[in-house]
Amino acid sequence: MAAAGGTRRGARLSAAALLALLALLALLALRAGHGGEGRAGSPRLPPGLLEELRQRQRDLRRLAAAAGGEAERGGGGGGGLGCGDLRGATGGGVLGSGFTKVVERAALAGGGGAVALKSVHGGGREVRQCEQRYGAPAGCRRLAAYKLLKEVALLQRLRHPGIVQLRGQCYDSGGDPGAGVTAVLELGAPLEMIQLLQTPWEERFKICLGLVKLLFYLAHSPLGSIVLLDFQPRQFVMVDGNLKVTDMDDASTEELSCKEDNDCTLDFPAKSFPLKCSSAGKCEGMNEKKNLFNAYRYFFTYLLPHSAPPALQPFLSDILNATGDLRYGINETVTAFEKVLHLYKSGLYLQKRPLLLKEYISLKGFRTVEAEDYKCWPSYSHLGCLLSIHSPEEAAAICNSQSQCQSFIVTQQRTWTGRSLASFQSSPTDLIPDANAVVYIKRSASSGKRL
């Protein structure tokens, strides 16, 4: 990998030590008054670029101090993978690139597994636009690198299942100070909303619930309330079926300053929300509410209501309406989601109905021969109709509602909520022994057949 091959003196550094070193090197370059091109007599950086560098350096110092304080208390993720661990890594191609950074897949040597390597995108728009303004390539790369360093500092300090894990970092001390930085992250798959819309409701609810728990953490983080300024689905990845935010360089720990309530209007393309100016001169809850409304418009609207159990739809509509109007804060939203989860896992959402299971013959220790059968949506299998159920009684109600269904099998497979998976079939076929399964056949379908 280019990130590893160019390393001359790699050492394992904590995020706090890394940031302190880079801040010091950048400060020395600025005091020297030249462009940081690495050669004596280099021209001074333009005043505008110097000011941008100083501003980002101040932000880094603040975050580095926070990360250092956490390390002293025994927190954070000191150590981890370093430059030496990247030597011999084999590349797997570019996973994605954006305004500032590029992400590559890499397989670590010695069976260390696959990781994502994030570094400054030299051909990205931020560097190119900076070079057009200032004509200082090295200074512009350093400016972009500060955003990556900020991300490293945040990932070092913030630990949550909904935030991509920082596995280490590499500082190439033989290259340009501030630009030779690589963040080593756990590998995730890009979020594909179209594919998510085709998954069972239970899986989509899991994603929304995970997002809500992440926003609760960000609202009460060790650094204060954090807002994701560039809140888009592309900033998230899927890791083992869980949603994780992977791009933190545009996160902010600052609440908007104000003098009066009129300074605290939260604007979106189609809606505006008036907020209060606190006695401390900050817009109360703006970071939390901005995150929550973005979660509503990018995730909840698409993933929550479709194909949900009918009895849960009124509760989901309440969540959508309350978050869409920002009547709920994140605390109330978490409570509402946990209520839906409890109803779903416990089966309390099931409406009282005539008992239908008595219309079926149950055969324990058997299942039908696997074969491609009729399909239903949304199914856990593309080859047939495989759905989540709370009980065989619910499965009987589902089978009765589908004209093709004549039998179903309750398997030992479980979803993340602990519910069973049931396979619905159009006709009883040959039975084979399976100690872990129970097959249910409609009495009307079994009459005249040898079981």
C-alpha positions in Angstrom: 0.0 0.0 0.0 1.2 3.5 -0.7 0.4 4.5 2.8 2.6 1.8 4.2 5.3 1.8 1.6 6.2 5.5 2.0 6.7 5.1 5.8 10.3 5.7 6.9 10.1 5.8 10.6 6.8 4.2 11.9 5.9 4.2 15.5 2.8 3.4 17.5 1.4 6.6 18.8 -1.8 7.3 20.7 -4.1 9.8 19.1 -3.1 12.5 21.7 0.6 12.0 21.1 0.1 12.0 17.3 -1.9 15.2 17.4 0.6 17.0 19.7 3.5 16.1 17.5 1.8 17.3 14.3 0.6 20.5 16.0 4.2 21.2 17.1 5.6 20.6 13.6 2.9 22.7 12.0 3.6 25.5 14.5 7.3 25.4 13.8 6.6 25.6 10.1 4.3 28.6 10.5 6.8 30.4 12.8 9.5 29.8 10.2 7.3 31.8 7.8 7.8 29.6 4.8 5.4 27.4 2.8 6.2 24.1 4.4 7.4 22.7 1.1 10.3 21.1 3.0 13.1 23.2 1.4 14.9 26.2 2.8 14.0 29.4 1.2 10.5 28.3 0.3 8.0 31.2 -0.2 5.8 32.3 2.7 2.4 30.9 2.8 -0.4 33.3 1.7 -2.0 35.0 4.7 -5.4 33.5 4.0 -4.0 30.0 4.0 -2.0 30.7 7.2 -5.1 31.8 8.9 -7.0 28.7 7.8 -4.2 26.5 9.1 -4.1 28.3 12.4 -7.8 27.9 12.9 -7.7 24.1 12.2 -4.6 23.9 14.4 -6.6 25.5 17.3 -9.4 23.0 16.8 -6.9 20.1 16.9 -5.2 21.4 20.1 -8.5 21.4 21.8 -9.4 17.9 20.7 -5.9 16.6 21.5 -6.2 18.0 25.0 -9.5 16.2 25.4 -8.0 12.9 24.1 -5.0 13.3 26.4 -7.2 13.8 29.4 -9.1 10.6 28.6 -5.8 8.7 28.2 -4.7 9.9 31.6 -8.0 8.5 33.1 -7.4 5.1 31.3 -9.9 5.6 28.6 -9.7 6.0 24.9 -7.9 3.6 22.6 -4.2 4.1 23.1 -1.8 1.9 21.1 -3.6 0.0 18.4 -2.1 -0.6 14.9 0.8 1.6 13.8 2.9 2.1 10.7 4.8 -1.1 11.2 1.5 -3.1 11.0 0.8 -1.6 7.6 4.1 -2.8 6.1 3.4 -5.7 3.8 -0.3 -5.0 3.7 -1.9 -5.8 0.3 -4.3 -3.5 -1.4 -7.9 -4.2 -2.2 -8.7 -1.1 -4.2 -10.4 2.2 -3.5 -13.6 1.9 -1.4 -14.6 5.5 -1.8 -13.4 9.1 -2.1 -14.8 12.4 -1.1 -14.1 16.1 -0.8 -11.1 15.7 1.4 -10.2 12.0 1.9 -9.8 8.7 0.1 -10.5 5.3 1.6 -8.8 2.1 0.5 -9.2 -1.5 1.5 -6.2 -3.3 2.8 -5.4 -6.9 4.0 -2.9 -6.8 6.9 0.0 -9.2 6.7 0.1 -12.2 9.0 -3.6 -12.8 9.0 -4.4 -9.5 10.6 -7.6 -9.2 8.7 -9.0 -6.5 6.4 -9.1 -2.8 7.3 -10.0 0.5 5.8 -7.2 3.0 5.3 -8.3 6.6 5.2 -5.8 9.3 4.0 -5.8 12.7 2.4 -7.1 12.7 -1.1 -4.5 14.7 -3.0 -6.8 15.0 -6.1 -9.9 15.8 -4.0 -11.8 19.0 -4.4 -10.6 20.5 -1.1 -6.9 20.3 -2.1 -7.6 21.4 -5.7 -9.7 24.4 -4.7 -7.1 25.4 -2.1 -4.3 25.2 -4.7 -6.3 27.3 -7.1 -6.8 29.9 -4.4 -3.3 29.9 -2.8 -0.9 28.1 -5.1 0.7 26.2 -2.2 0.4 22.5 -2.7 2.1 21.3 0.5 0.2 23.9 2.6 -3.1 22.8 1.1 -2.4 19.1 1.8 -1.7 20.0 5.4 -4.9 21.9 5.6 -6.8 18.9 4.4 -4.8 16.6 6.7 -6.1 18.6 9.7 -9.6 17.3 9.0 -8.3 13.7 9.1 -6.4 14.4 12.3 -9.6 15.9 13.8 -11.4 12.7 12.9 -8.7 10.6 14.5 -9.0 12.6 17.7 -12.8 12.3 17.8 -12.6 8.5 17.1 -10.0 8.1 19.8 -12.3 9.9 22.3 -15.7 8.6 21.3 -16.5 5.0 21.8 -19.9 3.6 20.8 -21.2 0.7 18.8 -22.7 3.1 16.3 -19.3 4.8 15.6 -16.7 3.0 13.3 -13.8 1.7 15.4 -10.4 3.3 15.1 -7.9 0.5 15.0 -4.8 2.6 14.8 -3.0 5.4 12.9 0.2 5.9 11.1 2.3 9.1 10.9 4.9 9.2 8.2 7.5 11.3 9.9 9.7 11.2 6.8 7.2 13.0 4.6 5.4 16.3 4.7 4.4 17.1 8.3 0.7 17.1 8.5 0.0 15.3 5.2 1.6 11.8 5.8 -1.2 10.6 8.0 -3.3 7.4 7.7 -6.2 6.4 9.9 -6.8 2.6 10.2 -10.4 1.8 10.6 -12.6 -1.3 10.9 -13.9 -2.3 7.5 -17.5 -1.7 6.6 -19.7 -1.9 3.6 -21.2 1.2 2.0 -24.8 1.9 3.0 -27.2 1.0 0.1 -30.6 2.5 0.8 -32.3 0.7 -2.1 -31.1 -2.7 -0.7 -32.2 -1.7 2.8 -35.7 -1.0 1.5 -35.9 -4.6 0.3 -35.0 -6.1 3.7 -37.5 -7.3 6.3 -39.0 -4.6 8.5 -37.4 -6.0 11.6 -33.9 -5.4 10.1 -34.9 -1.9 9.1 -36.1 -1.2 12.6 -32.8 -2.4 14.0 -31.0 0.1 11.8 -33.2 3.0 13.0 -32.9 1.9 16.6 -29.1 1.8 16.3 -29.1 5.2 14.8 -31.3 6.6 17.7 -29.0 5.1 20.3 -26.0 6.7 18.5 -27.7 10.1 18.5 -28.5 9.7 22.2 -24.8 9.1 22.8 -23.8 12.1 20.7 -26.2 14.3 22.6 -24.6 13.3 25.9 -21.0 12.5 24.8 -17.9 13.2 26.9 -17.2 16.2 24.7 -20.7 17.6 25.1 -23.5 17.6 22.5 -22.0 16.7 19.1 -23.7 17.5 15.7 -23.0 15.8 12.5 -22.9 18.7 10.1 -22.7 16.6 7.0 -25.4 14.1 7.9 -26.0 12.0 4.8 -26.5 8.2 4.3 -23.1 8.2 2.5 -21.4 9.0 5.9 -22.5 5.6 7.2 -21.4 2.0 6.7 -22.7 -1.4 7.6 -20.6 -3.6 9.8 -21.9 -7.1 10.6 -25.5 -5.9 10.0 -25.1 -2.8 12.2 -25.2 0.9 11.1 -22.1 2.9 12.0 -21.1 6.5 11.2 -17.7 6.5 9.5 -17.0 10.1 8.7 -16.6 12.4 11.7 -14.4 15.3 10.3 -17.4 17.5 9.9 -18.7 16.8 13.4 -18.8 19.8 15.8 -18.9 20.1 19.6 -20.0 23.7 19.5 -23.5 24.9 20.0 -24.5 28.0 18.0 -23.9 31.2 19.9 -26.8 33.7 20.2 -28.0 36.9 21.8 -31.7 36.4 21.4 -34.2 33.7 20.4 -34.3 35.1 16.8 -30.7 34.0 16.4 -31.7 30.4 17.0 -33.7 29.3 14.0 -33.0 25.8 12.8 -33.4 25.8 9.0 -33.9 22.9 6.7 -34.9 23.0 3.0 -38.6 22.5 3.7 -39.0 23.4 7.3 -37.7 25.9 10.0 -37.8 25.5 13.7 -37.5 28.3 16.3 -35.3 27.5 19.3 -34.5 29.3 22.5 -31.4 31.3 23.3 -30.1 30.2 26.8 -28.8 32.5 29.5 -25.3 31.1 28.5 -25.7 32.6 25.0 -26.1 29.2 23.2 -29.0 27.9 21.1 -30.5 25.3 23.4 -30.5 21.8 22.0 -29.6 22.8 18.4 -27.0 20.1 17.8 -29.4 17.4 19.2 -32.4 18.6 17.2 -30.4 19.0 14.0 -29.2 15.4 14.2 -32.7 14.1 15.0 -34.4 15.8 12.2 -31.8 14.6 9.7 -32.3 11.1 11.0 -36.1 11.5 10.4 -35.7 12.8 6.8 -32.9 10.4 5.7 -33.8 7.2 7.6 -37.0 7.1 9.6 -39.2 8.2 6.7 -38.0 5.5 4.4 -37.2 2.6 6.7 -39.8 2.7 9.6 -43.3 2.5 8.2 -43.2 0.1 5.2 -44.4 -3.5 5.8 -44.4 -3.0 9.6 -46.9 -5.1 11.6 -50.3 -3.4 11.3 -50.7 -3.2 15.1 -47.4 -1.3 15.4 -48.0 1.2 12.7 -49.8 3.8 15.0 -46.8 3.8 17.3 -44.5 4.3 14.3 -46.6 7.1 13.0 -46.3 8.8 16.3 -42.5 8.6 16.1 -42.5 9.9 12.6 -44.8 12.8 13.4 -43.1 13.8 16.6 -39.5 13.7 15.1 -40.7 15.3 11.9 -42.1 18.3 13.9 -39.3 18.1 16.5 -41.8 17.7 19.3 -39.6 14.9 20.6 -36.1 15.3 21.8 -33.6 12.4 21.6 -34.6 11.2 25.1 -38.3 10.9 24.2 -37.4 9.3 20.8 -35.3 6.6 22.5 -38.2 5.9 24.9 -40.6 5.6 22.0 -38.3 3.2 20.1 -37.8 1.0 23.1 -41.6 0.8 23.6 -42.0 -0.5 20.1 -39.2 -3.0 20.6 -40.8 -4.3 23.8 -44.2 -4.7 22.1 -42.6 -6.5 19.2 -40.3 -8.9 21.2 -43.0 -9.7 23.7 -45.8 -10.3 21.2 -48.0 -7.9 23.0 -48.6 -6.1 19.7 -50.6 -9.1 18.4 -54.2 -8.4 18.2 -56.7 -10.8 19.7 -58.0 -13.0 17.0 -59.5 -16.5 16.6 -57.1 -19.3 17.3 -56.0 -20.6 13.9 -53.3 -23.1 14.9 -56.0 -25.7 15.6 -56.6 -25.8 11.8 -53.0 -27.3 11.4 -51.5 -30.7 12.1 -48.1 -30.4 13.8 -45.3 -32.9 13.3 -42.3 -32.4 15.6 -38.9 -33.6 14.5 -39.7 -33.2 10.8 -39.3 -30.7 8.1 -40.2 -30.7 4.4 -37.7 -31.2 1.6 -36.1 -27.9 0.7 -37.2 -26.6 -2.7 -37.7 -23.2 -4.3 -41.3 -22.2 -3.5 -43.5 -19.1 -3.7 -42.0 -15.8 -2.7 -43.3 -13.2 -0.4 -42.1 -9.7 0.5 -40.1 -8.9 2.5 -38.5 -12.3 3.1 -35.3 -13.3 4.7 -34.7 -15.6 1.7 -34.8 -14.7 -2.0 -35.8 -18.4 -2.8 -39.0 -18.5 -0.8 -41.1 -17.0 1.9 -39.1 -16.9 5.2 -40.5 -14.6 7.8 -40.0 -13.6 11.5 -42.7 -14.9 13.9 -43.4 -14.5 17.6 -45.1 -17.8 17.9 -46.6 -20.7 15.8 -50.0 -19.0 16.3 -48.8 -15.9 14.5 -47.3 -18.1 11.7 -50.7 -19.7 11.3 -52.3 -16.3 10.9 -49.7 -15.4 8.3 -50.2 -18.7 6.4 -54.0 -18.2 6.4 -53.5 -14.7 4.9 -51.5 -16.0 2.0 -53.5 -17.9 -0.6 -50.6 -20.0 -1.7 -49.6 -21.2 1.8 -50.5 -24.7 2.8 -47.8 -25.4 5.4 -45.0 -23.8 7.4 -42.0 -24.9 9.3 -40.8 -23.2 12.5 -37.0 -23.4 12.4 -34.4 -22.9 15.1 -33.0 -19.8 13.4 -33.4 -16.6 15.4 -33.4 -13.0 14.5 -31.7 -10.3 16.5 -34.8 -9.9 18.7 -34.9 -13.6 19.5 -37.9 -14.3 17.3 -38.0 -17.5 15.3 -37.9 -17.7 11.5 -40.7 -19.7 9.8 -40.7 -21.0 6.2 -44.0 -20.8 4.4 -44.7 -23.3 1.6 -47.4 -23.7 -1.0 -47.9 -27.5 -0.7 -46.7 -30.2 1.7 -43.9 -32.2 0.2 -42.0 -35.2 1.4 -41.0 -35.1 5.1 -37.5 -35.8 6.3 -36.3 -36.1 10.0 -35.1 -32.9 11.6 -34.9 -32.9 15.4 -34.8 -29.1 15.5 -37.8 -28.4 13.4 -41.6 -28.5 13.6 -43.8 -28.7 10.4 -47.4 -27.4 10.5 -49.7 -28.6 7.7 -53.2 -27.4 7.0 -55.7 -30.1 7.8 -57.4 -29.4 4.5 -54.2 -29.9 2.6 -53.3 -33.1 4.5 -56.6 -34.9 3.9 -56.2 -37.8 1.5 -52.3 -37.5 1.8 -50.1 -40.0 3.5 -48.1 -38.3 6.2 
